């Protein structure tokens, strides 16, 4: 599948590129950005003509509603380069649909498909040299929208800015990841915005994650807000549990993000003959499985990290270490997924889109 560009976009190219100043072998995730950015404003009830211009700061009114009422959403995507120097996206239509689901939940205007998709293709074409070959090298794509209308009255903005910025990336997490199962703090609640990729969901995680870091853990496995008995997400990722040879993961809901990597791993696991159960996973069930040895793996799944194996978890101040196993589902599924993304294996699902 290929993206076809039908949208008229104003283009201002950077006079010089900074690409030669970047050490692509030593990238900190999300700290380096490419030469260009896409900007498209919504005002007077309509989307304006998009513009791609050099990456730069921009002015915004101090009373912009994004600062006061938190109307801000985003997506996370990646571009990959195959051995023939072609650039590919992975299931971009899923990110587009989820972006607009988030927009609706946050009382923001939906972004038209041609602005999102054609804008994405154009900026990737322009900055395609920033996508490096080789498994592990990607170009992280951050579409986002903020409320830029001025005024501190508590109501939705009438003006918004949609943008796409690009950041070359390598691994998101390095080393082993240990987690704490949440007993008090919650990521989201029924009726809330947990299923939206709203900025506030992530800022609300920072404090309890800081407390976990101080205890020597990298992330938190979040539990349901009402009883703290059901396991839901791991940090900023969906989470899978392997008991014996069965994979378990919680169903999506108002509290749980509908992860693109999550649904892809479920389809891959089923194709490989792995039993998958999508159901509520109880804390007690996982603790008991860790005690009797039937808990083989826990891993997070998301765009940034792809698959992140978890080496240990803590609950009620007791730490449980997971076994080192020879045939890891996490590593097996990660390899199969990345091989599809980098076009090293046949894409039988028709997930990849050529730029």
C-alpha positions in Angstrom: 0.0 0.0 0.0 1.2 3.5 -0.8 0.1 7.0 0.4 -1.2 9.2 -2.4 -0.8 13.0 -1.9 -3.8 15.1 -3.0 -3.5 18.0 -0.6 -2.1 21.4 -1.5 0.5 22.3 1.2 2.7 25.5 1.4 6.3 24.5 1.7 9.2 26.5 3.1 12.4 24.5 3.1 15.1 24.9 5.6 18.1 26.8 4.1 20.5 24.3 5.6 20.1 20.9 7.2 21.4 20.1 10.7 21.5 16.3 9.9 25.3 16.2 9.7 25.6 17.5 13.3 23.6 14.6 14.7 25.2 11.5 16.3 22.7 8.9 15.2 24.5 6.1 17.2 23.9 7.9 20.5 20.4 9.3 20.4 18.4 10.0 23.6 14.8 9.3 22.8 12.8 12.4 21.8 15.5 15.0 22.2 16.5 15.6 18.6 14.2 16.8 15.9 14.4 16.9 12.1 14.7 20.0 9.9 10.9 20.6 9.3 7.5 20.6 11.0 4.0 20.7 9.7 1.5 23.3 11.1 -2.2 23.6 10.3 -4.5 25.9 12.2 -8.3 25.6 12.8 -10.0 29.0 13.2 -13.4 30.5 12.3 -14.8 27.0 12.2 -12.6 25.7 9.4 -9.2 24.1 8.9 -6.7 26.4 7.1 -4.1 25.5 4.5 -1.3 23.4 6.0 2.3 24.7 5.9 5.6 22.8 6.2 8.4 25.0 7.5 11.7 24.8 9.3 11.5 23.4 12.8 11.4 26.4 15.2 9.7 27.8 18.3 6.5 29.7 17.8 4.6 32.5 19.7 1.5 31.7 21.7 -0.8 33.9 23.8 -0.3 33.3 27.6 -4.1 32.9 27.9 -4.2 30.1 25.3 -6.6 27.5 26.6 -4.0 24.6 26.4 -2.3 26.2 29.4 -5.4 26.6 31.5 -7.7 23.8 30.6 -5.4 21.2 29.1 -6.9 20.7 25.6 -4.0 18.8 24.1 -3.8 15.4 22.4 -1.1 13.5 20.5 -0.2 10.3 18.7 3.0 8.2 18.5 4.0 6.6 15.2 7.2 5.5 13.5 8.7 5.4 10.0 11.1 2.6 9.0 13.6 2.3 6.2 14.1 -1.0 4.4 17.3 -2.3 2.8 16.3 -0.7 -0.5 16.0 2.8 1.1 12.2 2.8 0.9 10.4 4.4 3.8 7.4 2.7 5.4 4.8 3.5 8.0 3.0 0.9 10.2 -0.8 1.0 10.3 -1.0 4.8 10.1 -4.8 4.6 9.6 -5.1 3.3 13.1 -3.3 6.3 14.5 -5.4 8.6 12.5 -8.6 7.1 13.7 -7.4 7.1 17.3 -6.3 10.7 17.0 -9.8 11.8 16.1 -11.4 9.7 18.8 -9.2 11.6 21.2 -10.2 14.9 19.6 -13.9 14.1 20.0 -13.4 13.2 23.7 -11.5 16.4 24.4 -14.1 18.6 22.5 -11.6 19.4 19.8 -12.2 19.5 16.0 -11.5 16.3 14.1 -8.5 16.6 11.7 -9.5 15.8 8.1 -7.8 12.6 6.7 -6.1 14.4 3.8 -4.4 16.9 6.2 -3.2 14.1 8.5 -2.2 11.6 5.9 -1.0 13.9 3.0 0.8 16.2 5.5 2.5 13.1 7.0 3.6 11.9 3.6 4.9 15.3 2.5 7.0 15.9 5.6 8.4 12.4 5.6 9.4 12.8 1.9 11.1 16.0 2.8 13.0 14.6 5.8 13.4 11.0 4.6 17.2 11.1 5.0 16.6 11.2 8.8 15.2 7.7 8.6 18.2 5.4 9.0 18.4 1.8 7.8 18.8 -1.1 10.2 16.6 -2.7 12.8 16.4 -0.5 15.9 16.7 2.7 13.8 13.4 4.6 13.4 12.0 8.0 12.9 9.5 8.7 15.6 6.5 10.7 14.5 4.6 13.0 16.8 1.3 14.4 15.5 -0.4 16.6 18.1 -3.0 19.2 18.5 -3.4 22.0 21.1 -5.9 24.7 21.9 -4.4 28.1 21.0 -7.5 30.2 21.4 -7.1 33.0 24.0 -9.1 33.6 27.1 -9.4 32.0 30.6 -13.1 31.3 30.6 -13.7 27.6 31.2 -15.0 26.4 27.9 -13.5 24.7 24.8 -11.3 26.8 22.6 -12.4 28.1 19.2 -8.9 27.9 17.7 -6.6 24.9 17.5 -3.2 24.1 16.0 -2.4 20.6 14.5 1.3 19.9 14.1 3.6 17.0 13.1 7.2 16.9 14.3 9.7 14.1 13.7 12.5 12.7 15.9 15.1 10.1 15.0 15.1 7.3 17.6 16.8 4.2 18.7 15.7 2.1 21.8 13.3 3.7 24.2 14.2 1.6 27.3 17.6 0.1 28.0 18.4 -2.6 30.5 15.9 -4.6 32.6 12.6 -3.0 33.6 11.2 -3.6 37.1 7.7 -2.5 38.0 5.5 -1.8 41.0 1.8 -2.9 40.9 -0.3 0.2 41.9 -2.2 -0.1 45.1 -3.4 3.5 45.5 -2.7 5.7 42.4 -4.8 5.3 39.2 -4.0 6.1 35.6 -7.7 6.6 34.6 -11.2 6.1 35.8 -14.5 5.0 34.2 -16.1 7.9 32.4 -12.7 9.7 32.2 -10.2 10.2 29.4 -8.1 7.1 29.8 -8.9 5.8 26.3 -7.8 9.2 24.8 -4.1 10.1 24.1 -4.6 13.3 26.1 -1.5 15.0 27.5 -3.0 15.1 31.0 -3.1 11.3 31.2 0.7 11.3 31.1 1.4 14.2 33.4 -0.8 12.6 36.0 1.5 9.5 35.9 4.7 11.4 36.6 4.3 11.7 40.4 3.5 8.1 41.2 6.2 7.0 38.7 8.7 9.2 40.5 7.9 7.5 43.8 8.4 4.1 42.0 11.8 5.3 40.6 12.9 6.3 44.1 12.3 2.7 45.2 14.4 1.3 42.3 11.6 0.5 39.9 11.3 2.0 36.4 7.5 1.9 35.9 4.1 1.1 37.4 1.5 -1.5 36.4 -1.7 0.4 36.8 -4.7 -1.2 38.4 -8.4 -0.3 38.2 -9.4 2.9 40.1 -12.4 1.3 42.0 -10.8 -1.8 43.6 -7.1 -1.9 42.5 -7.6 -5.6 41.9 -7.4 -5.6 38.1 -4.2 -5.1 36.1 -4.5 -2.7 33.2 -1.5 -0.9 31.7 2.3 -0.8 32.4 3.6 2.7 32.5 2.7 4.3 29.1 2.2 0.8 27.5 -0.3 -1.9 27.3 0.7 -5.0 29.2 0.8 -8.8 28.6 1.2 -11.7 31.0 2.2 -15.2 30.1 1.0 -17.9 32.4 2.4 -21.3 31.3 1.9 -21.0 27.5 -1.1 -18.6 27.5 -0.9 -14.9 26.9 -3.3 -12.7 28.9 -4.1 -9.0 28.4 -6.9 -6.8 29.6 -9.6 -5.7 27.2 -9.7 -2.1 26.0 -12.1 0.2 27.9 -12.7 3.8 28.9 -9.6 3.4 31.1 -7.3 1.5 28.7 -5.7 2.8 25.5 -6.5 0.9 22.3 -2.8 0.3 21.5 -1.8 -0.3 17.9 1.2 -2.5 19.0 -1.1 -4.3 21.4 -3.6 -5.3 18.7 -0.8 -6.2 16.3 0.8 -8.5 18.8 -2.5 -10.2 19.5 -2.9 -10.9 15.8 0.6 -12.2 15.5 0.4 -14.4 18.5 -2.8 -16.0 17.2 -1.1 -16.5 13.8 1.7 -18.3 15.5 -0.6 -20.6 17.4 -0.2 -19.0 20.8 -3.3 -19.0 23.0 -4.4 -15.5 23.8 -7.1 -14.6 26.4 -8.4 -11.0 26.4 -10.0 -10.6 29.8 -9.7 -9.0 33.1 -6.4 -10.0 34.8 -6.4 -10.0 38.6 -3.5 -9.0 40.7 -4.1 -12.0 42.9 -3.9 -14.3 39.9 -0.5 -12.9 38.8 0.9 -13.0 42.4 -0.2 -16.6 42.8 1.3 -17.5 39.4 4.6 -15.9 40.4 4.6 -18.0 43.6 3.8 -21.3 42.0 6.1 -20.8 39.0 3.5 -20.7 36.3 4.1 -17.0 35.5 6.7 -17.0 32.8 6.7 -13.5 31.4 5.3 -10.0 31.7 6.0 -7.4 28.9 4.8 -4.0 27.9 3.8 -3.1 24.3 3.8 0.3 22.7 5.0 2.3 19.7 8.0 3.8 21.4 9.4 0.6 23.1 7.7 -1.9 20.8 8.0 -4.8 23.3 9.6 -4.2 26.7 10.2 -7.3 28.8 9.7 -6.9 32.6 12.2 -8.7 34.8 10.5 -8.3 38.2 7.4 -6.8 39.9 6.6 -5.7 43.4 3.3 -5.9 45.2 2.7 -5.0 48.9 6.5 -4.5 49.2 7.3 -8.1 48.1 9.4 -8.4 45.0 8.8 -11.3 42.5 11.5 -12.0 40.0 10.5 -13.6 36.7 12.4 -16.6 35.4 15.0 -16.4 32.6 13.3 -18.5 29.9 14.7 -19.9 26.6 11.7 -19.5 24.4 10.4 -16.0 25.2 7.0 -15.0 23.7 8.0 -11.4 24.1 11.2 -11.6 22.1 9.6 -14.0 19.5 6.7 -11.6 18.9 9.0 -8.5 18.9 11.2 -10.0 16.2 8.2 -11.0 14.0 6.7 -7.6 14.4 9.9 -5.7 13.6 10.7 -7.9 10.7 7.3 -6.9 9.2 7.9 -3.2 10.0 11.4 -3.2 8.3 10.1 -5.3 5.4 12.4 -8.3 6.2 9.4 -10.6 6.4 6.2 -10.8 4.3 3.4 -8.6 5.6 0.5 -11.0 5.4 -1.7 -8.5 7.3 -1.2 -5.6 4.9 -0.1 -3.4 7.8 2.7 -1.5 6.1 2.3 1.6 4.0 5.0 2.9 1.6 5.7 6.6 1.7 
